[in-house]
Amino acid sequence: MTTADQRPMTSYDRWMYRLMNRREAAPFHATAARRRAVVCAHIALTGASVAVWLLAVVGDQRWAVWTMLGLLLPWGFATGVINSSTRGLLELRVRALDERQRAEKNRVAALAHRAMLWVLLAATVGSGVAALAGVEIEGLVFSVLFTVFVVHWLMPLWVAGFSVRDEPDFDDDPVENAAGAAGAAPTGGV
């Protein structure tokens, strides 16, 4: 841990911690199946957004800009649900995370790194095969590099969303539940 990570939390850190730990989005990520569905939807929305952005920039299609703007709201919502399910694991500074969360963040980064190696290998092999087949790849270089850049940027979020575990069920307050269980009379007699 660096000295910057050992500093006390700032007001920004506390605000981000409260924001990432709000429970309004909990119904959207309460089960593993829902989390997987949200991550898959986020991947699909990202793919569609990249495609229409490339159509707007490279293909000079003006309608694509409006389509991209229409995709932005559901993409942002899905991003928020994933961040909520991970409790801000990737958004919070290290000083706002406990030891378990730091270890989880390192594990997610390592898994995302491994996944990106396979994505880069596929892009390299694909461009090599296309070049050998006689396809003019000069026009595709920007599109492929931009797509790989976006995947690299979002891969940790997707990995975290897929790997987060279910939270234990607490009725209201975990402190009250623990106090109630400790104060309960033991069963059985002596």
Secondary structure, 3 states (H helix, E strand, C coil): CCHHHHCCCCHHHHHHHHHHCCCCCHHHCCCHHHHHHHHHHHHHHHHHHHHHHHHHHCCCCCHHHHHHHHHHHHHHHHHHHHHHHCCCCCCCCHHHCCHHHHHHHHHHHHHHHHHHHHHHHHHHHHHHHHHHCCCCCCCCHHHHHHHHHHHHHHHHHHHHHHHCCCCCCCCCCHHHHHHHHHHCCCCCCC
